[in-house]
Amino acid sequence: MSQAPTKLRAALNGISGILVTPFDDADKLAPARLAPIVDRAINAGVHVLVANGNTSEFYGLTTNEAEQMVHAAAEHVAGRAPLLAGVGRSLHDAIALARASRAAGASALMVHQPPDPFVAPRGVVQYVTRIAEAGDGLPLVLYLRDDGIGLDTVEALCAIPGVVGVKWASPTPLRLAEIIERTRERDIAWVGGLAEHWAPPFYAVGSRGFTSGLINVLPERSVAIHAALEAGDYPRAMELIRSMAEFEALRAMERNGTNVTVVKRALQLMGNDCGAVRAPGAWPLSTEADDTLRRLLGQWGLI
């Protein structure tokens, strides 16, 4: 396997900030509204930005919209940080997105795990292999949300030429520790894929870095948590994570259906309106949740 570009490989040990997708009042893409979010994240020190991730409402976008958003994100980022481009859904949608992402100038592809109810472990290997071929040399980062495909399959995925990282988004740190050991001879970046609050146990077993939707609102807090973890200061990291507990609890309401809702509503309150969340996500927030969010943002000096 060829080595990932040095900047990308180092950045994957940092924060992968998942950007929202802005809509206007007519539920059409409004890419220009992303610019201040990108600038805020980069200025705060976020290491990698991600277009078409779950906080981007990837599954609520058409393939054409996802292609537009990776081009828009690349224009806003303008080479100031590595840009991961999410690809997925049907094989041919994923291939089209891989080609569009390459054309946009993305640094790497982030491959969403197929949500199809009939997923064969060997089929996942074929799926990723075809996407890697379409990427024509772009590095791949796998987004693993269900480790039920088995560690043998994960190991086979890591052996696909071009795979440089895995975002581990399954709450199973001991299995993560096992696969890290099994792939130790490969230069794989193991990234905590369940955001800030799961980062400490993932760090404890050998992963580095984490994904974050919080960076759209308060990137400085994410950067501080990362710095504490990198310094091995777990008490400080946990203190900072606990300070976000109410915010994360709001995002977990309604079977996690308010995950993006809270982020987009916070942006509205901060004067950076990125529109509503598309169904089946929840919109708007309940009155009680909205009041709590307003209080938190006021405490943090954001409104």
C-alpha positions as CSV (number, residue, x, y, z in Angstrom):
1,M,0.0,0.0,0.0
2,S,1.3,3.4,-0.9
3,Q,1.9,5.8,2.0
4,A,-0.8,8.4,2.6
5,P,0.4,12.0,2.1
6,T,2.2,13.1,5.2
7,K,-0.1,16.0,6.0
8,L,-3.3,13.8,5.7
9,R,-1.9,10.9,7.8
10,A,-0.8,13.3,10.6
11,A,-4.2,15.2,10.5
12,L,-6.2,12.0,10.9
13,N,-4.8,11.8,14.4
14,G,-6.5,15.0,15.1
15,I,-10.1,16.2,14.9
16,S,-12.3,15.3,11.9
17,G,-14.9,18.0,11.8
18,I,-18.1,17.0,10.1
19,L,-19.6,20.1,8.4
20,V,-23.3,20.8,8.2
21,T,-25.1,21.2,4.9
22,P,-26.7,24.6,4.7
23,F,-30.2,25.0,3.2
24,D,-32.2,28.1,2.5
25,D,-35.9,28.8,3.4
26,A,-37.0,26.9,0.3
27,D,-35.0,23.8,1.3
28,K,-32.5,24.4,-1.4
29,L,-28.7,24.2,-1.0
30,A,-27.1,27.4,0.3
31,P,-23.4,26.6,0.1
32,A,-22.2,30.2,0.8
33,R,-23.6,29.9,4.3
34,L,-20.9,27.3,5.1
35,A,-18.0,29.8,4.7
36,P,-18.0,31.2,8.2
37,I,-18.2,27.7,9.7
38,V,-15.2,26.5,7.8
39,D,-13.2,29.6,8.7
40,R,-14.1,29.3,12.4
41,A,-13.1,25.7,12.5
42,I,-9.8,26.2,10.6
43,N,-8.9,29.2,12.7
44,A,-9.5,27.2,15.9
45,G,-7.1,24.5,14.7
46,V,-9.5,21.7,13.6
47,H,-7.2,19.3,11.7
48,V,-9.5,17.8,9.0
49,L,-12.9,18.9,7.6
50,V,-15.4,16.5,6.3
51,A,-18.1,17.1,3.7
52,N,-21.1,14.7,3.2
53,G,-20.8,13.1,6.7
54,N,-23.7,12.3,8.9
55,T,-23.8,15.7,10.5
56,S,-24.0,16.9,6.8
57,E,-27.3,15.0,6.5
58,F,-25.6,12.8,3.9
59,Y,-28.6,10.4,3.7
60,G,-31.0,13.4,3.2
61,L,-29.1,14.7,0.2
62,T,-29.5,13.6,-3.4
63,T,-26.3,12.4,-5.1
64,N,-26.3,15.7,-7.2
65,E,-26.6,17.7,-4.0
66,A,-23.7,15.8,-2.4
67,E,-21.6,16.4,-5.4
68,Q,-22.4,20.2,-5.2
69,M,-21.5,20.2,-1.5
70,V,-18.1,18.6,-1.9
71,H,-17.2,21.2,-4.5
72,A,-18.5,24.0,-2.3
73,A,-16.6,22.7,0.7
74,A,-13.4,22.4,-1.3
75,E,-13.7,26.0,-2.4
76,H,-14.3,27.2,1.2
77,V,-11.4,25.1,2.6
78,A,-9.1,26.2,-0.2
79,G,-6.3,23.9,0.8
80,R,-6.0,25.2,4.3
81,A,-6.7,21.7,5.8
82,P,-7.3,18.2,4.4
83,L,-10.8,17.7,3.2
84,L,-12.5,14.2,3.4
85,A,-15.4,13.6,1.1
86,G,-18.1,11.3,2.2
87,V,-19.3,8.7,-0.4
88,G,-21.8,5.9,0.0
89,R,-25.3,4.6,-0.6
90,S,-25.7,2.5,-3.8
91,L,-22.4,1.3,-5.4
92,H,-22.9,3.4,-8.4
93,D,-23.9,6.5,-6.4
94,A,-20.7,6.0,-4.4
95,I,-18.6,5.7,-7.5
96,A,-20.1,8.8,-9.0
97,L,-19.4,10.7,-5.7
98,A,-15.9,9.3,-5.6
99,R,-15.2,10.7,-9.1
100,A,-16.8,14.1,-8.3
101,S,-14.9,14.3,-5.0
102,R,-11.6,13.7,-6.8
103,A,-12.5,16.4,-9.4
104,A,-13.3,18.8,-6.6
105,G,-9.9,18.4,-5.1
106,A,-10.8,16.4,-2.0
107,S,-7.8,15.0,-0.1
108,A,-9.4,11.6,0.6
109,L,-12.7,9.7,0.5
110,M,-14.6,8.7,3.6
111,V,-16.6,5.6,2.7
112,H,-19.9,5.3,4.6
113,Q,-20.7,1.7,5.7
114,P,-23.5,0.4,3.5
115,P,-26.9,0.5,5.4
116,D,-28.5,-2.0,3.2
117,P,-30.4,-4.7,5.2
118,F,-28.7,-7.5,3.2
119,V,-25.0,-6.7,3.6
120,A,-22.5,-9.6,3.1
121,P,-19.1,-9.1,4.8
122,R,-17.4,-10.1,1.5
123,G,-19.8,-7.7,-0.3
124,V,-18.5,-4.9,1.8
125,V,-14.9,-5.7,0.7
126,Q,-16.1,-5.7,-3.0
127,Y,-18.0,-2.4,-2.4
128,V,-14.9,-0.6,-1.0
129,T,-12.6,-2.1,-3.6
130,R,-14.8,-0.7,-6.4
131,I,-14.9,2.8,-4.8
132,A,-11.1,2.7,-4.3
133,E,-10.7,2.0,-8.1
134,A,-13.1,4.9,-8.9
135,G,-11.1,7.2,-6.6
136,D,-8.1,6.6,-8.8
137,G,-5.4,6.9,-6.2
138,L,-7.3,9.0,-3.6
139,P,-6.7,7.6,0.0
140,L,-9.7,6.1,1.7
141,V,-10.9,6.3,5.3
142,L,-13.6,3.8,6.2
143,Y,-16.5,4.9,8.4
144,L,-17.3,1.8,10.4
145,R,-20.6,2.0,12.4
146,D,-21.3,-1.7,12.8
147,D,-18.5,-4.1,13.7
148,G,-20.8,-7.0,13.3
149,I,-19.3,-7.6,9.9
150,G,-16.5,-9.3,11.9
151,L,-12.8,-8.4,12.5
152,D,-11.6,-10.7,9.7
153,T,-13.6,-8.5,7.3
154,V,-12.3,-5.3,8.9
155,E,-8.8,-6.7,8.5
156,A,-9.5,-7.5,4.9
157,L,-10.8,-3.9,4.3
158,C,-7.7,-2.5,5.8
159,A,-5.7,-4.5,3.3
160,I,-7.4,-2.8,0.3
161,P,-4.9,-0.6,-1.5
162,G,-5.5,3.0,-0.6
163,V,-7.1,2.5,2.8
164,V,-5.3,4.7,5.3
165,G,-7.7,5.1,8.2
166,V,-10.8,3.8,9.9
167,K,-13.3,5.9,11.9
168,W,-14.5,3.4,14.5
169,A,-18.0,4.4,15.4
170,S,-19.0,1.3,17.3
171,P,-19.1,1.5,21.1
172,T,-16.8,-1.5,21.5
173,P,-13.3,-0.3,22.6
174,L,-12.1,-3.8,23.4
175,R,-12.8,-5.0,19.8
176,L,-11.1,-1.8,18.6
177,A,-8.1,-2.8,20.7
178,E,-8.1,-6.2,19.1
179,I,-8.2,-5.0,15.5
180,I,-5.5,-2.3,16.1
181,E,-3.3,-5.2,17.3
182,R,-4.1,-7.3,14.3
183,T,-3.3,-4.5,11.8
184,R,-0.3,-3.1,13.6
185,E,2.0,-3.7,10.7
186,R,-0.1,-1.5,8.4
187,D,-0.1,2.3,8.6
188,I,-3.7,2.6,9.5
189,A,-5.1,5.6,11.4
190,W,-7.6,4.5,14.0
191,V,-9.9,7.4,14.7
192,G,-12.7,7.6,17.3
193,G,-15.9,7.9,15.3
194,L,-18.3,8.6,18.2
195,A,-17.2,12.2,18.9
196,E,-15.7,13.8,22.0
197,H,-17.5,11.8,24.7
198,W,-16.2,8.4,23.5
199,A,-12.7,9.7,22.7
200,P,-11.1,8.9,26.1
201,P,-11.9,5.1,26.1
202,F,-10.9,4.9,22.4
203,Y,-7.6,6.7,23.2
204,A,-7.0,4.3,26.1
205,V,-6.9,1.3,23.7
206,G,-4.8,3.0,21.0
207,S,-6.9,5.1,18.7
208,R,-6.1,8.8,18.1
209,G,-8.2,11.7,17.2
210,F,-12.0,11.8,17.0
211,T,-14.9,13.0,14.8
212,S,-16.9,16.0,15.8
213,G,-20.1,17.9,14.9
214,L,-19.5,20.3,17.8
215,I,-16.9,22.0,15.6
216,N,-19.7,23.8,13.7
217,V,-20.6,25.6,16.9
218,L,-17.7,25.7,19.3
219,P,-14.5,24.3,17.7
220,E,-12.3,25.7,20.4
221,R,-13.8,23.3,22.9
222,S,-13.1,20.3,20.6
223,V,-9.5,21.5,20.1
224,A,-9.0,21.8,23.9
225,I,-10.3,18.2,24.4
226,H,-8.0,16.9,21.8
227,A,-5.0,18.7,23.3
228,A,-5.8,17.3,26.7
229,L,-6.0,13.7,25.3
230,E,-2.8,14.1,23.4
231,A,-1.1,15.3,26.5
232,G,-2.4,12.3,28.4
233,D,-4.4,14.6,30.7
234,Y,-7.5,12.5,31.1
235,P,-8.9,14.4,34.1
236,R,-8.8,17.6,32.1
237,A,-10.3,15.9,29.0
238,M,-13.1,14.5,31.1
239,E,-13.7,17.9,32.7
240,L,-14.1,19.5,29.3
241,I,-16.3,16.7,28.0
242,R,-18.6,17.0,31.1
243,S,-19.0,20.7,30.3
244,M,-20.6,19.6,27.0
245,A,-22.9,17.0,28.6
246,E,-26.2,19.0,28.4
247,F,-25.5,19.9,24.8
248,E,-24.8,16.2,23.9
249,A,-27.9,15.1,25.8
250,L,-30.0,17.4,23.7
251,R,-28.5,15.9,20.5
252,A,-29.3,12.4,21.7
253,M,-33.0,13.1,22.2
254,E,-35.7,11.4,20.0
255,R,-33.5,8.3,19.3
256,N,-30.7,10.6,18.3
257,G,-33.0,12.3,15.8
258,T,-32.0,15.8,17.2
259,N,-28.3,15.2,16.6
260,V,-28.1,17.6,13.7
261,T,-31.1,19.6,14.8
262,V,-29.3,21.0,17.9
263,V,-26.3,22.0,15.8
264,K,-28.3,23.8,13.2
265,R,-30.5,25.5,15.8
266,A,-27.4,26.7,17.6
267,L,-26.1,28.1,14.4
268,Q,-29.4,30.0,13.9
269,L,-29.2,31.5,17.3
270,M,-25.6,32.5,16.7
271,G,-26.6,34.4,13.5
272,N,-25.3,31.8,11.1
273,D,-28.5,30.3,9.8
274,C,-28.0,27.1,7.9
275,G,-31.7,26.2,7.6
276,A,-33.8,23.4,8.9
277,V,-33.0,19.7,9.2
278,R,-34.7,17.5,6.6
279,A,-37.0,14.7,7.6
280,P,-36.6,12.1,9.0
281,G,-34.5,14.2,11.3
282,A,-36.4,16.2,13.9
283,W,-37.3,19.9,13.3
284,P,-37.8,22.2,15.1
285,L,-36.6,21.6,18.6
286,S,-39.2,21.3,21.4
287,T,-39.7,24.5,23.4
288,E,-38.0,23.0,26.4
289,A,-35.0,21.8,24.5
290,D,-34.7,25.2,22.7
291,D,-34.8,27.0,26.1
292,T,-32.0,24.7,27.4
293,L,-29.9,25.3,24.2
294,R,-30.3,29.1,24.5
295,R,-29.1,29.0,28.1
296,L,-26.1,26.9,27.2
297,L,-25.1,29.1,24.3
298,G,-25.4,32.1,26.6
299,Q,-23.2,30.5,29.2
300,W,-20.6,29.8,26.6
301,G,-20.7,33.4,25.4
302,L,-21.9,32.5,21.9
303,I,-25.1,34.5,22.0
